[in-house]
Amino acid sequence: MVKDMSQLKIVFLGTSGSWPTPERNVSSVALKRDGEVILFDCGEGTQRQLMCSSLSFMQVDKVFISHFHGDHFLGLPGLIQSMTLNDREKELLIFGPAGLKGLVNTIMGLGYFNASFRVIAREMRDHETLDFGEYTITSYPADHSVPGLGFVFQEAERTGRFNKEKALEMGIPEGPMFSKLQKGQIVKMNDKTFTPDMVIGPKRPGRKIVYTGDSRPTGTLVQKAKDCDVIIHDGTFAPDMEEKAIEYGHSTTLNAAKAAKKARAKTLILTHISPRYSENEETDLIKDVKQVFPSTIVARDFMEFEVSYRE
Amino acid sequence: MVKDMSQLKIVFLGTSGSWPTPERNVSSVALKRDGEVILFDCGEGTQRQLMCSSLSFMQVDKVFISHFHGDHFLGLPGLIQSMTLNDREKELLIFGPAGLKGLVNTIMGLGYFNASFRVIAREMRDHETLDFGEYTITSYPADHSVPGLGFVFQEAERTGRFNKEKALEMGIPEGPMFSKLQKGQIVKMNDKTFTPDMVIGPKRPGRKIVYTGDSRPTGTLVQKAKDCDVIIHDGTFAPDMEEKAIEYGHSTTLNAAKAAKKARAKTLILTHISPRYSENEETDLIKDVKQVFPSTIVARDFMEFEVSYRE
């Protein structure tokens, strides 16, 4: 269970597919939850994108790499080196598919360099859940041209809503007793015993965000993304490029919209936009797609999306 | 000997020292000579800087790496991968200090990737000259915290100036005979023989540019940069930071100005500016320095400097 309110926002650091453009850098999505920053992928130039964003590159504590194409991980060595040059001491955790340890090992040995902090590479299997207390992150297999993972961020349940009116009706005075009950403790007054369930509603779900990495849409994704707040989905191609999408193991924006609809997601955000589309052509990318899933957004670099609690 | 006129410009792609800032990316300087682009260093994000500049990343044929600190070479894998994704076939030559072959070998094996073209790594010794026909590039030892090289770009001599007036006086008619003489051929007319030296002046020097990479100023640099058109010099710190400059193997702007003066360079361009200085603080960097060497410029990202011929 987590505290009542946490800020949770998604910051898009790189939204281009395969190689950068002047408008879009290569893949990286940051999740900022209170003071912590989690990265999903870390393409070349991510450290500088962080510096140009509202986030600090020194705040990053965990990085999840979806697969080992350069546009998803080549920003790691520079990020780690700049953290060292800025005297970081806190360890950095890097998660990713099988092969990650070897890759991180190689990256740590590039050129003259010694990290000032521990870099821990942790390989994840398909369908593995890591519990970080206030949230879990679960991997699932992507369907791309090379082995890869998608990730589900799931916040822990929050405590139920405290019914102040009911508490007062029961004769509990406002003050220390309220906060004890809110913390789940039993309180006694004039031989009466009050338990938290008397004045606290049912637990409320935490927020859920799914990041597909590079992938065709899959049944597994739909299942994993069920009722999520946001799907951040591969949206490399416009709907008329389905063949190319299949050839390269990517999705069209329409593929993504159909998946979001099936999963009953609240919002779909498309990223990994092919460099073939200029910012002016974004309308081509989603014009027919919004009919399938109205709450669809095409990500842009530095776009911030605040994830609110469901009521 | 080279053709009479070639465009030669320096394009600054990254001018920050050690790590990037929102205003400056890490080290890379491009030399554009007619259709060819030569890079000196290739820090993380250089491919995107190229995309945002007047140059094409596909035009790069040669890359010279000064030393193996990440901010000088971590842009190589992304550049090579994007060239492959854009179907490059032409080979790419990479030059640098001892250890380059191993580094390039490692870079080529990062993640899932096969280059579509040959990448040739060529290690250079100190004081080695490579002759590319229209120009040479010579290495010399830098004085940095790790082994490194500086590079001297020297254009071949141009043909002398054709003295049209004198040729007409000698009775040579304007037309094919002029161009034969200009090409160095002997022409005959009415039993008279005209040799090119009769109407063509002495050879004219080509242009010369020196790139120091990261370095303290050295006597070798001054010697190598003698009478050059441009020195692109490490200018990490302001003059009041001499101690830090010595500690980290860098130069102050004043160190650079003194070297440029001794070398009788035409222009000094300072780069590798420490992230501690904002663009507004550039005046601090060179306020006292211009008295030592008036033709001093602080580089900015995307600054272009046209190198003209000396008269």
Interface residues (C-beta under 8 A of the other chain):
Chain A: S18 W19 P20 T21 P22 N25 V26 E44 G45 Q47 R48 M51 C52 H67 F68 H69 G70 D71 F73 L74 G75 P77 G78 Q81 S82 L85 N86 L103 T106 I107 G109 L110 G111 Y112 F113 V146
Chain B: S18 W19 P20 T21 P22 N25 V26 E44 G45 Q47 R48 M51 C52 H67 F68 H69 G70 D71 F73 L74 G75 P77 G78 Q81 S82 L85 N86 L103 T106 I107 G109 L110 G111 Y112 F113 V146
